[in-house]
């Protein structure tokens, strides 16, 4: 099992015991604009997703890791690698610290650093990119703080609740 540990959190592969937390996060309509979700997910569909999570990132082209608190193992959120392109040595990253009482404590930054280490050292990637809503101040701060470069603004990129929103494209290229 993949396990990456930091001072506050560790990242691990999805487990069947994550079903209720995953169900809660995926069906929270307040964050659907972040994931492009348009309809609720059933527990059965999410079970199938967890069952297929064992697939190699080279086969699935994506990987979701659970962000857990050190000591307790409490699931706090997820970090997703998506659109994995081994030929071009790049991957997209998304992160959510869902448990509000754990936000603004450096957990997102630490989890992002851990997944960067995995991407650059284990997967031998050249770059990681992220798509962040322009209005998402917390995420924009974290990606900028960790050295991601703002390389563009996608105007009116996200349409949600009858409103267009801009999305910022960030890149981090391995030094």
ABEGO torsion letter per residue (X at the ends): XBBBBBAABBBBBBBAAAAAAAAAAAABAAAAAAAGBABBBBAAAAAAAAAAAABBAAAAGBBBBBBBBBGAGBBAEBBBBBGBBAAAGBBBBBBBBABAAABGAGAAAAAAAAAAAAAAAAAGBABBBBBBBAABAAAAAAAAAAGBBBAEBBBGABBBGGBBBBBBBBBBBBX
